[in-house]
Amino acid sequence: MSERVQSIRFSPDGQWLAVAGGDPARLGEIQVWDIAKRKLAVSAPDHLRHLYGVSWSPDSKLIAFGCADNTVRAVEAATGKQVLQMGSHSDWVLSTTFSLKGDHVISGGRDMSVKLTEVAEQRFVDNVTSITPGALKGGVLAVATHPQLEHIVAAGSDGLPKVYRIFREVAREIGDDAQFIGDLFPMTGRVFSVRFSVDGKRIACGSGLDGVGELLVSSYDFTNDVPKPLRKLMGKVPDARRPEEQRQLDDYRKKGIHEISRASISNSAIYGVAFAPNGETIAAAGSDGMVRLFNATNGALVKEFMSVPLTKAVAAEVKPVYGHGTTRTAETAPAPESLPEGAQITRLEVQPARIQFSSPGDYAQLLVTAYLSSGDTADMTRMAKYSIKPRLAEISSLGIVRALTNGAGKVVVSLNGKTADVPLKISGAAGRRRADFVQDVSPVLARLGCNAGTCHGAKEGKNGFKLSLRGYDPETDVRSLTDDLASRRVNLASPDDSLMLLKAVAEVPHEGGRRTTVDANYYQVLRQWIANGATLNLKSPKVTNIQLFPQDPVVQKIGSRQQMRVVANYADGTARDVTAEAFIESANTDVATAESAGLITTLRRGEAPVLARYEGNYDRDDTHGHG
């Protein structure tokens, strides 16, 4: 069975259940279940196309759905055989519904349009919505057909559900919106689900934003189609209508459309709504896994229950096991280095002079400087020998210290008979890491290149996914990751199956290629943020400035290296080492080059300005190459 269920619908005859979904970016699947036998009757995989917005024809023989390849498709419910494919959408198709006779499919897409397709000839007929740019302000996530009238309700990212007639009766004019009947009422966030009641007199809509949901119930008190004189007025371009004509249309809409009730859900976006057969109760379900029953008339909560049994309160800590040998991080051994010929070390100096860790994610990049008898200095970070007493932490060959357990001790640095001690104090290492989006996740996304101008930080994003350039807008970024497409990119129940992680380690097709590996610290930061609920704390202290160390280093031998270190200072007075997440670059690559770990290599004599960038803050230094 596929990982993600995106949409489910019972057949009109009540005998079958259609399920659309798949594994994001890997596989799409339509399933048809026999309700009486509780058995899977049909499984129709659709490789590489995740499926959305399943719907049934009135005779329970056909199933329509939208695809991530911009197509609308329909299959025979009994066999899974495809009978319809329409490719006139310019972006993903996220919702479908049939006309009353079942001879047409209406589809809504991320391209901000609703389109009409004839089933028998597989022919695109027309746009239901206006073709005027900006007529709809966002992608269409949900559509539903009235049970007696050829009307639909459509809603999506702009938060304003709208009602339309399905079929056009007048010739199209540029700027018209001839099938538009009326707006419902603005909702909070994106509208993910819309449904008519069985008698067609009410419309329920569910929405969500930032983990908060809303349920809206509106009246739809029309027993007949729009009167013909009004349909003629609807066919006019809005700017061409006389005031009294516009007033007639407004009065008609006000007569039949009223807000009945509105309910707010403080801890869950709402992804699906459904009326009870008597129209008195509405079921709403969303991001927290709860099903809530509401009184349709006053919006009061009647009952709530968990949709599935819970066996564990925390996300699984099991390491992911993928199908074809996941690449893991292998630390590159530093190239052999040596002291300048004839140099004698008089003493060693280590930065920072003291190490104090207070959370599991803290680390420190050591800088070991040797003072020579000649009066010169040299970077010995990769040549020095390290030991930690007692073994409270681990240290890499590049001089990066990471906490293992709580306690107090020291790091002993030695080289050529000289030693230096660095006091070490660790607290909080035993607790679960709580990655913060502002302080932890956004810098990692920047370091991996995800929010760069050449990737998802571009003006229009990349392949439908947009992040703010270099993370300047964390609120929008979190919404893109957790709200967009019903949280397609994060999986709170199974963090390692989150699309943002699968793409980052190239376990699914990714235009940007592999950006990290499952055992890397970057991966663990992203994973832990998802496991903790993928939330945003806008009050998290932000970086006020950064400092680049050491100051004005002098490299005595061409080809020698200098390790740099970046410390970020925050608004709450705290400071932390961010060398691994910062960008460190040489402004004169003829003299020196910079590697990703902040290691500067001199190429010839001269001066090379070194620039450090982290979370919108900058610092610079000069590296001098002698020899």
ABEGO torsion letter per residue (X at the ends): XBABBABBBBBAAGABBBBBEEBBGABBBBBBBBAAAGBBABBBBBBGBBBBGBBBBAAGABBBBBBAAGBBBBBBAAAGBBABBBAABABBBABBBBBAAGABBBBBBAAGBBBBBBAAAGBBABBABBABBGABABBBABBBBBAABBBBBBBBAAGBBBBBBABBABBBBBGBBAABAEBBBBBBEBBABBBBBAAGABBBBBBBBGGBBBBBBBBBBBABBBBAAAAAAAABBAAABBAAAAAAAAAAAAAABBBABBBBBAABBBABBBBBAAGABBBBBBAAGBBBBBBAAAGBBABBBBABBBABABBBABBBBBAAGBBBBBBBBBBBBBBBBGBBBABBBBOBABBBBABAABBBBBBBBBBBAAGBBBBAAAABBBBBOBBABBBBAAGBBBBABBEBBBBBBBBGGBBBBBBBBBBGAABBBBBBAAAAAAAAAAAAGAABAABAABAAEBGGBBBBBGGABAAAAAAAAAABGGGAABBAABAAABAAAAAAAGABBBAAEBABBAABAAAAAAAAAAAAGGBBBAABBBBABBBBOBBGBBBABBGBBBBBBBBBBBAAGBBBBAAAABBBBBABAAABBBBAAGBBBBABBEBBBBBBBBGGBBBBBBBBBBX
